[in-house]
Amino acid sequence: VFVALLGAANPVLSGWIEAAARRVTQPALDIDRTVFWVICAVAAWPAVRLTAMTSRLGAPAVAKIQPDLSRGPSLGVVNARSVLRALALFNLLFAVQTLTDVAYLWGGVRLPEGVTYAQYAHGGAYPLACVAVLAGVFALTAQSFLPGRPVLRAMLLVWLAQTVVLMVSAMLRLDLYVDAYGLTRVRFAGFVGMAMVAAGIAAMLMQVWQGRGSAWLIAALAMIAVATFYALSLVNVAGVIARYNLDRAEVSLDIYYMCGLGDGALPAIAAAQPDILAVCASIGVDTGIAAPADWREWGYRNARLRASLARATGGDA
């Protein structure tokens, strides 16, 4: 899953994977023959492993019932050894992604032929966000195997640090995409979501580093969520989007989208490009902000928006 998501987020990695697949599948694989040999391998594997399983198969019945506490907790196929192998592989995958970002996105290294900078920079933000969320879920699962295993703890810390770097890279990609194509509600929400995920992974990194319990992590995540949503309640998102797009000449304006942003965008539109209001009015969009019918319906945001629109248009609030 990580390889698929990282490949979708990184055209360079995707090209490497496709090239490797072409080499492996030349000549083309026969699906029926492949399935047959996979089934044969599954059937033959226990026989191949008989020598390694001899001690367990020959143990007395009482010993089979006794739990093997020396290996620590086990959650089905997930145990300390499988987590160690997984972290080794995941750290390697993330290191490849991080190094390619450092080289191509920040270091200015020339991209391979056939891959443009726009392709590399203007995509992949959302797959990387999915990667970070999955990494956080796996890190939570792995924490039960950390006590008494300093190597496992160090590998998890490195992986969480790489995940934070990955989220910073995803936000940079989205920022470059927005610079080229403009800001929308979905992209604004993407920035907020990525920042929350990065903060959550950073909190998990601090939790593992300081050896804190899960209660501390839950409290930290709750504080991040509450602080984010409280801050957003004070932000005029539509106005931010309108001002951002109107202030950048290189962004191709979608006037119909601008008209659909709502009351919050009207003062910014009127101050920057009043002609757009006429276009909005021509397609049936109300370009005024309704005043409250009486004092009980008064709202601070409504009053501020009406005052800003009045200053921009030279009318009465």
C-alpha positions as CSV (number, residue, x, y, z in Angstrom):
1,V,0.0,0.0,0.0
2,F,2.8,2.4,0.9
3,V,4.6,1.7,-2.4
4,A,1.4,2.3,-4.4
5,L,0.7,5.6,-2.6
6,L,4.3,6.8,-2.8
7,G,4.3,5.9,-6.5
8,A,1.1,7.8,-7.1
9,A,2.6,10.8,-5.3
10,N,6.0,10.8,-7.0
11,P,6.4,10.6,-10.8
12,V,10.1,9.7,-10.4
13,L,9.3,6.7,-8.2
14,S,6.4,5.7,-10.4
15,G,8.7,5.7,-13.4
16,W,11.2,3.5,-11.6
17,I,8.4,1.1,-10.6
18,E,7.1,0.9,-14.2
19,A,10.6,0.3,-15.6
20,A,11.2,-2.5,-13.1
21,A,7.8,-4.0,-13.9
22,R,8.6,-3.9,-17.7
23,R,11.9,-5.8,-17.0
24,V,10.2,-8.4,-14.9
25,T,7.3,-9.0,-17.2
26,Q,9.5,-9.5,-20.4
27,P,8.3,-11.8,-21.7
28,A,4.7,-11.2,-20.5
29,L,3.7,-13.3,-17.5
30,D,1.1,-16.1,-18.0
31,I,-1.6,-15.3,-15.4
32,D,-2.8,-19.0,-15.1
33,R,0.7,-20.3,-14.8
34,T,1.6,-17.6,-12.2
35,V,-1.5,-18.5,-10.0
36,F,-0.6,-22.2,-10.3
37,W,2.9,-21.7,-9.0
38,V,1.8,-19.4,-6.2
39,I,-0.6,-22.1,-5.0
40,C,2.1,-24.7,-5.3
41,A,4.5,-22.5,-3.3
42,V,1.9,-22.0,-0.5
43,A,1.4,-25.8,-0.3
44,A,5.1,-26.6,-0.3
45,W,6.2,-24.0,2.2
46,P,5.3,-26.0,5.4
47,A,7.4,-28.9,4.1
48,V,10.3,-26.6,3.5
49,R,10.0,-25.2,7.0
50,L,9.8,-28.7,8.7
51,T,13.4,-28.6,9.9
52,A,12.9,-25.2,11.6
53,M,9.7,-26.4,13.2
54,T,11.0,-29.6,14.6
55,S,11.6,-28.3,18.1
56,R,8.1,-27.0,18.3
57,L,6.5,-30.1,16.8
58,G,8.4,-32.3,19.1
59,A,7.6,-30.3,22.3
60,P,5.3,-31.9,25.0
61,A,1.6,-31.1,24.9
62,V,1.9,-29.1,28.1
63,A,4.4,-26.8,26.6
64,K,2.2,-26.0,23.7
65,I,-0.5,-24.6,26.0
66,Q,2.0,-22.4,27.9
67,P,2.3,-18.9,26.4
68,D,5.7,-17.9,25.3
69,L,6.2,-14.7,27.2
70,S,9.7,-14.1,26.1
71,R,8.6,-12.7,22.8
72,G,6.3,-10.1,24.3
73,P,2.8,-9.3,23.2
74,S,1.4,-10.5,19.9
75,L,-1.6,-9.3,17.9
76,G,-2.1,-12.1,15.4
77,V,0.5,-11.7,12.7
78,V,1.8,-8.5,14.4
79,N,4.6,-9.2,16.9
80,A,7.9,-7.6,17.9
81,R,9.8,-9.3,15.1
82,S,7.3,-8.5,12.4
83,V,7.1,-4.8,13.6
84,L,11.0,-4.7,13.4
85,R,11.0,-5.9,9.8
86,A,8.1,-3.6,8.9
87,L,9.9,-0.6,10.4
88,A,13.1,-1.4,8.6
89,L,11.2,-1.6,5.2
90,F,9.1,1.5,5.9
91,N,12.1,3.6,6.9
92,L,13.8,2.6,3.7
93,L,10.7,3.4,1.6
94,F,10.3,6.8,3.3
95,A,14.0,7.6,3.0
96,V,13.8,7.1,-0.8
97,Q,10.7,9.4,-0.9
98,T,12.4,12.0,1.3
99,L,15.7,12.0,-0.6
100,T,13.9,12.4,-3.9
101,D,11.9,15.4,-2.5
102,V,15.1,17.0,-1.1
103,A,16.9,16.5,-4.4
104,Y,14.1,17.4,-6.9
105,L,11.7,19.6,-4.9
106,W,14.1,21.6,-2.8
107,G,17.6,21.0,-4.2
108,G,16.9,21.9,-7.8
109,V,18.4,18.6,-9.2
110,R,17.4,18.0,-12.9
111,L,14.4,15.7,-13.2
112,P,14.6,12.6,-15.4
113,E,13.6,13.0,-19.0
114,G,9.9,12.9,-19.6
115,V,9.1,14.3,-16.1
116,T,8.3,18.0,-15.8
117,Y,8.7,20.0,-12.6
118,A,4.9,20.8,-12.7
119,Q,4.2,17.0,-12.7
120,Y,6.5,16.5,-9.8
121,A,5.5,19.5,-7.7
122,H,1.8,20.0,-8.5
123,G,0.6,16.6,-7.5
124,G,0.8,13.9,-4.9
125,A,-0.1,16.0,-1.8
126,Y,-3.2,14.0,-1.0
127,P,-1.6,10.5,-1.4
128,L,1.2,11.7,0.9
129,A,-1.4,12.7,3.5
130,C,-2.9,9.2,3.2
131,V,0.5,7.8,3.8
132,A,1.0,9.9,6.9
133,V,-2.4,8.8,8.4
134,L,-1.6,5.1,7.7
135,A,1.9,5.6,9.3
136,G,0.3,7.1,12.4
137,V,-2.1,4.1,12.7
138,F,0.8,1.6,12.4
139,A,2.9,3.6,14.9
140,L,0.0,3.3,17.4
141,T,0.0,-0.5,16.8
142,A,3.7,-0.7,17.2
143,Q,3.9,1.1,20.5
144,S,2.8,-1.9,22.5
145,F,6.0,-3.7,21.5
146,L,8.4,-0.9,22.5
147,P,9.1,-1.7,26.2
148,G,12.5,-3.3,26.6
149,R,13.4,-2.9,22.9
150,P,15.6,0.2,22.4
151,V,16.3,-0.7,18.7
152,L,12.6,-0.9,17.9
153,R,12.0,2.4,19.7
154,A,14.8,4.1,17.8
155,M,13.5,2.9,14.5
156,L,10.0,4.1,15.3
157,L,11.3,7.5,16.2
158,V,13.2,7.8,12.9
159,W,10.1,6.7,11.0
160,L,7.8,9.2,12.8
161,A,10.4,12.0,12.1
162,Q,10.4,11.0,8.4
163,T,6.6,11.1,8.4
164,V,6.6,14.7,9.7
165,V,9.0,15.6,6.9
166,L,6.7,13.8,4.5
167,M,3.8,16.0,5.6
168,V,5.8,19.1,5.3
169,S,6.7,18.0,1.7
170,A,3.0,17.4,1.0
171,M,2.1,20.9,2.2
172,L,4.8,22.4,0.0
173,R,3.5,20.4,-3.0
174,L,0.0,21.7,-2.3
175,D,1.3,25.2,-1.9
176,L,3.0,25.0,-5.3
177,Y,-0.2,23.6,-6.8
178,V,-2.3,26.5,-5.3
179,D,0.3,29.0,-6.7
180,A,-0.4,27.7,-10.2
181,Y,-4.1,27.0,-10.1
182,G,-5.6,29.1,-7.3
183,L,-7.0,28.4,-3.8
184,T,-10.3,26.6,-3.3
185,R,-12.3,25.4,-0.2
186,V,-11.1,21.9,-0.8
187,R,-7.4,23.0,-1.0
188,F,-7.8,25.2,2.0
189,A,-9.2,22.2,3.9
190,G,-6.3,20.2,2.6
191,F,-3.8,22.6,4.2
192,V,-5.7,22.4,7.5
193,G,-6.0,18.6,7.4
194,M,-2.3,18.2,6.6
195,A,-1.2,20.6,9.3
196,M,-3.4,18.6,11.8
197,V,-1.9,15.3,10.7
198,A,1.7,16.7,11.0
199,A,0.9,18.1,14.4
200,G,-0.6,14.7,15.5
201,I,2.5,12.8,14.2
202,A,4.8,15.3,16.0
203,A,2.8,14.7,19.2
204,M,3.2,11.0,18.8
205,L,6.9,11.5,18.2
206,M,7.2,13.4,21.5
207,Q,5.1,10.8,23.2
208,V,7.5,8.0,22.2
209,W,10.6,10.1,22.8
210,Q,9.5,11.0,26.4
211,G,8.0,7.5,27.1
212,R,4.5,8.9,27.9
213,G,1.3,6.9,28.0
214,S,-1.6,6.7,25.5
215,A,-3.7,9.0,27.8
216,W,-1.2,11.8,27.2
217,L,-1.4,11.3,23.4
218,I,-5.2,11.3,23.4
219,A,-5.2,14.5,25.3
220,A,-2.6,16.1,23.0
221,L,-4.6,15.1,19.9
222,A,-7.8,16.4,21.4
223,M,-6.1,19.8,22.1
224,I,-4.8,20.0,18.6
225,A,-8.3,19.3,17.2
226,V,-10.1,21.8,19.5
227,A,-7.5,24.5,18.9
228,T,-7.7,24.0,15.1
229,F,-11.5,24.1,14.9
230,Y,-11.8,27.0,17.4
231,A,-9.2,29.0,15.3
232,L,-11.1,28.2,12.1
233,S,-14.4,29.5,13.6
234,L,-12.7,33.0,13.7
235,V,-11.5,32.9,10.1
236,N,-13.5,34.1,7.1
237,V,-12.5,31.2,4.8
238,A,-14.4,32.6,1.8
239,G,-12.7,35.9,2.2
240,V,-9.2,34.4,2.4
241,I,-9.8,32.4,-0.7
242,A,-11.1,35.4,-2.7
243,R,-8.3,37.7,-1.6
244,Y,-5.7,35.0,-2.4
245,N,-7.0,34.4,-5.9
246,L,-7.6,38.1,-6.7
247,D,-4.1,39.2,-5.5
248,R,-2.3,36.9,-7.9
249,A,-2.3,37.9,-11.5
250,E,-0.8,34.5,-12.6
251,V,-3.9,32.6,-11.3
252,S,-6.7,32.2,-13.9
253,L,-9.8,33.3,-12.1
254,D,-12.9,31.1,-12.1
255,I,-15.5,33.9,-11.8
256,Y,-18.4,31.5,-11.3
257,Y,-16.6,29.8,-8.5
258,M,-15.8,33.2,-6.9
259,C,-19.5,34.1,-7.1
260,G,-20.4,30.9,-5.3
261,L,-18.2,31.5,-2.3
262,G,-20.9,33.3,-0.5
263,D,-21.2,36.5,1.6
264,G,-17.7,36.2,3.1
265,A,-16.1,36.8,-0.3
266,L,-18.1,39.8,-1.4
267,P,-16.1,42.5,0.4
268,A,-12.8,41.2,-1.0
269,I,-14.3,40.9,-4.6
270,A,-15.7,44.4,-4.4
271,A,-12.4,45.9,-3.2
272,A,-10.3,44.2,-5.8
273,Q,-12.4,43.7,-8.9
274,P,-15.9,45.3,-8.7
275,D,-16.7,44.1,-12.2
276,I,-17.0,40.6,-10.9
277,L,-20.0,41.6,-8.8
278,A,-21.8,42.6,-11.9
279,V,-21.1,39.2,-13.4
280,C,-22.4,37.5,-10.2
281,A,-25.5,39.6,-10.3
282,S,-26.1,38.7,-14.0
283,I,-26.2,35.0,-13.1
284,G,-28.6,35.5,-10.2
285,V,-26.2,35.7,-7.3
286,D,-27.2,38.2,-4.6
287,T,-24.3,40.7,-4.3
288,G,-25.6,42.3,-1.1
289,I,-25.4,41.1,2.5
290,A,-28.7,41.1,4.3
291,A,-29.0,43.1,7.5
292,P,-30.7,41.4,10.5
293,A,-34.4,42.1,10.9
294,D,-34.0,43.1,14.5
295,W,-31.4,43.3,17.2
296,R,-31.9,39.7,18.3
297,E,-30.6,38.5,14.9
298,W,-27.5,40.7,15.1
299,G,-24.2,38.8,14.5
300,Y,-20.6,40.0,14.7
301,R,-19.5,38.4,11.5
302,N,-22.5,39.7,9.6
303,A,-21.9,43.3,10.9
304,R,-18.2,43.2,10.0
305,L,-18.9,41.9,6.5
306,R,-21.6,44.5,5.8
307,A,-19.3,47.2,7.0
308,S,-16.4,46.0,4.8
309,L,-18.7,45.7,1.8
310,A,-20.0,49.2,2.4
311,R,-16.5,50.6,2.5
312,A,-15.5,48.8,-0.7
313,T,-18.6,49.9,-2.6
314,G,-19.1,53.4,-1.0
315,G,-22.6,52.5,0.2
316,D,-24.2,52.2,3.6
317,A,-23.6,49.3,5.9
